[in-house]
Amino acid sequence: MVKIDLDELNPLLTNKEKKKKRLRKNIERGRAGEELYKFSREFFGDKYERTGKGSDFVEKRGKKEVYIEVKTGKSKLSKLQKKTKKEKKNYEEIRYRDPYDPDF
């Protein structure tokens, strides 16, 4: 199944407007991934805190703190996230993907 984004084909939208729409969509997907993570942690009764600097969350696993970065689809780590991952041995990347959406 090939999914076509009609905004990409709309000749009335400028490239800047198309880029804005794409960015907004990516931000929404990222937030959805973070909400999935929070839901799953709360479901299992795990403790976590939001960080937002180099990682999304810090999860408490016994005496150990694990830094969590939530990613959706094919998104890549930013420079700061790569630096944090390199500095922290207890850094995990959790990836969510929608099996029904080839772009997710």
C-alpha positions in Angstrom: 0.0 0.0 0.0 1.4 3.4 -1.0 0.3 6.3 1.0 0.3 9.7 -0.8 0.2 12.9 1.2 -2.0 15.2 -0.8 -0.4 18.3 0.7 2.9 17.3 -1.1 1.0 17.4 -4.4 -0.9 20.6 -3.8 0.5 23.2 -6.2 -1.0 26.0 -4.1 1.3 25.3 -1.1 4.8 26.7 -1.1 7.7 24.6 -0.1 7.9 26.5 3.1 4.3 25.6 3.9 4.8 22.0 3.0 7.9 21.8 5.3 5.9 23.4 8.2 3.1 20.8 7.8 5.7 18.0 7.7 7.4 19.3 10.8 4.1 19.7 12.7 3.2 16.1 11.7 6.6 14.8 13.0 6.2 16.7 16.3 2.7 15.1 16.7 4.1 11.7 16.1 6.9 12.3 18.6 4.4 13.3 21.3 2.3 10.3 20.5 5.4 8.1 21.0 6.1 9.7 24.4 2.5 9.3 25.5 2.7 5.6 24.5 5.9 5.3 26.6 4.3 7.0 29.6 1.2 4.8 29.3 3.2 1.6 29.2 5.3 2.6 32.3 2.3 3.6 34.3 0.5 0.4 33.3 3.4 -1.6 34.7 3.8 0.7 37.8 7.3 1.9 36.8 8.7 5.2 38.1 9.9 7.8 35.6 10.6 11.5 35.3 10.6 13.8 32.3 14.1 15.2 31.5 13.9 16.8 28.0 17.7 17.5 27.8 19.5 14.8 25.8 16.9 12.3 26.7 13.1 12.3 27.2 12.9 10.4 30.5 14.8 9.0 33.4 13.4 5.7 34.6 14.1 4.3 38.0 15.0 0.6 37.9 15.8 -0.4 41.5 18.8 1.7 42.5 19.7 2.3 38.8 18.6 5.2 36.7 18.2 4.6 33.0 18.0 7.5 30.5 15.3 6.9 27.9 14.9 8.5 24.5 11.6 7.8 22.7 11.7 7.7 18.9 9.0 7.1 16.3 9.3 5.8 12.8 12.7 6.5 11.2 13.6 9.5 13.3 17.3 9.9 14.2 19.1 11.0 17.3 20.0 14.7 17.5 23.6 15.7 18.2 22.8 16.3 21.8 21.1 12.9 22.1 24.1 11.2 20.5 26.4 13.0 23.0 24.3 12.0 25.9 24.2 8.4 24.7 27.9 8.3 24.4 28.4 9.8 27.9 25.9 7.6 29.7 26.2 3.8 29.8 22.6 3.5 30.9 21.0 5.1 27.9 18.2 3.4 26.0 16.4 4.3 22.8 12.8 3.0 22.6 11.3 3.1 19.2 7.6 3.0 18.4 6.2 2.3 14.9 2.7 2.2 13.5 2.4 -1.0 11.4 -0.5 0.5 9.4 1.3 3.7 8.5 4.4 3.3 6.3 5.7 6.8 7.1 5.4 6.3 10.9 
